[in-house]
């Protein structure tokens, strides 16, 4: 079946033209890259070179990076952008700051929190209350109903206190009040 196929004349002509242009590009590419490198070092932008050649700006960004050409602006995406932004503002990740994040205000006196529970960080309280409520869902709903009037800033602390008293979670330094 393959030996019966004949390429149509218009297809043969198009393929021949494409091959000629492709071979021409291969011949011109080293010269174009050399000239583009010089132009980048002279101050041309990657956008200007991309518009003149029809190639993407990324081709010339990589070329500039390889040549050590100074950037006109910091990168906005990719690995280099992340490194640049991390130098500019060093925010701790969620867990790096966990131990230092403590409630500033004193707990309400009528809440009856033990000193150990009151001293827990917000992240620790969030974790412990979440564990207790996930393992004992009915208890979690009930305790939230009972604590309905509690200041929202201290709600999770109160849940942890109740969970410790019920034996659902353990924290070091907590002593049974009973």
C-alpha positions, -999 to 999 in steps of 0.1 A, spaced: 0 0 0 29 24 8 45 18 -25 13 30 -43 14 64 -26 25 94 -47 31 128 -31 10 154 -48 29 182 -66 17 210 -43 27 190 -12 61 183 -27 66 220 -34 56 231 1 79 205 17 108 216 -5 102 253 5 100 244 41 132 224 39 150 253 22 139 278 49 147 254 77 182 249 64 186 286 60 176 291 96 202 266 107 228 285 87 218 319 101 211 309 137 248 311 149 252 345 133 219 357 147 228 345 183 262 361 181 247 394 170 218 392 195 244 387 223 263 418 213 230 438 211 219 426 245 253 437 260 249 471 242 215 476 258 188 461 236 158 446 254 146 411 251 113 424 238 130 444 210 150 413 199 120 391 201 100 415 179 128 417 153 134 379 151 100 364 157 114 343 185 100 344 221 114 368 247 124 338 268 150 329 242 167 362 247 162 362 285 181 330 287 208 343 264 211 375 286 213 354 317 241 332 301 260 363 291 257 379 325 238 409 312 224 430 340 187 429 344 166 460 339 140 449 364 137 420 388 121 388 376 84 385 383 79 347 379 98 315 384 125 304 408 145 336 406 114 357 414 109 336 446 145 341 456 144 378 450 112 383 469 124 361 498 154 385 503 132 415 502 107 404 529 115 375 551 82 364 565 83 333 587 63 304 573 32 293 592 51 270 615 83 290 620 64 316 640 41 292 658 60 290 691 63 328 694 26 335 686 9 338 719 -23 356 730 -15 390 742 -46 397 764 -53 378 796 -80 352 795 -113 362 811 -113 353 848 -146 334 847 -134 311 819 -113 290 844 -83 283 821 -54 266 837 -21 285 833 -8 257 810 -37 261 786 -36 299 787 1 298 778 -4 278 746 3 295 713 -26 302 689 -13 275 665 -10 249 693 -45 257 705 -58 254 670 -42 221 665 -53 206 699 -89 218 696 -91 206 661 -78 171 671 -103 169 700 -133 180 680 -124 157 650 -121 127 673 -152 135 693 -176 153 670 -207 151 692 -187 163 722 -173 192 700 -208 203 690 -220 202 726 -190 220 740 -194 248 714 -231 252 724 -220 255 761 -193 280 752 -216 301 730 -210 333 749 -173 330 753 -150 357 737 -141 343 702 -104 350 709 -105 325 738 -130 299 724 -104 274 713 -85 278 746 -117 269 764 -123 239 741 -87 227 748 -93 231 785 -125 210 783 -107 184 761 -79 181 786 -103 177 815 -122 151 795 -89 133 788 -92 137 750 -58 156 748 -27 159 770 -5 189 774 26 191 796 22 211 828 -16 207 831 -26 196 865 -61 183 874 -79 209 894 -101 183 911 
